[in-house]
Amino acid sequence: MAVFANIDDEVNQTLKNDKVRGQIGFIHTFWFTKEQILLQKYGIHWRSPRVLNPNTSYD
């Protein structure tokens, strides 16, 4: 699906000026934004690795 081939680039473009970018914890902002774009723009219900693996710590 073409959406998934380009979604990370779209999220990076959306977050290019985010102040947390490059810092610990930014992945959570990235995943949240990815989830929102996929749902609002494409109608896709995507779940982040954090949601799929609740006993794993990500940063």
Stockholm file with secondary structure:
# STOCKHOLM 1.0

chainA/1-59         MAVFANIDDEVNQTLKNDKVRGQIGFIHTFWFTKEQILLQKYGIHWRSPRVLNPNTSYD
#=GR chainA/1-59 SS CHHHHHHHHHHHHHTTTCTTTTSTTHHHHHHHHHHHHHHHHHCCCCCCHHHHCTTSCCC
#=GC SS_cons        CHHHHHHHHHHHHHTTTCTTTTSTTHHHHHHHHHHHHHHHHHCCCCCCHHHHCTTSCCC
//
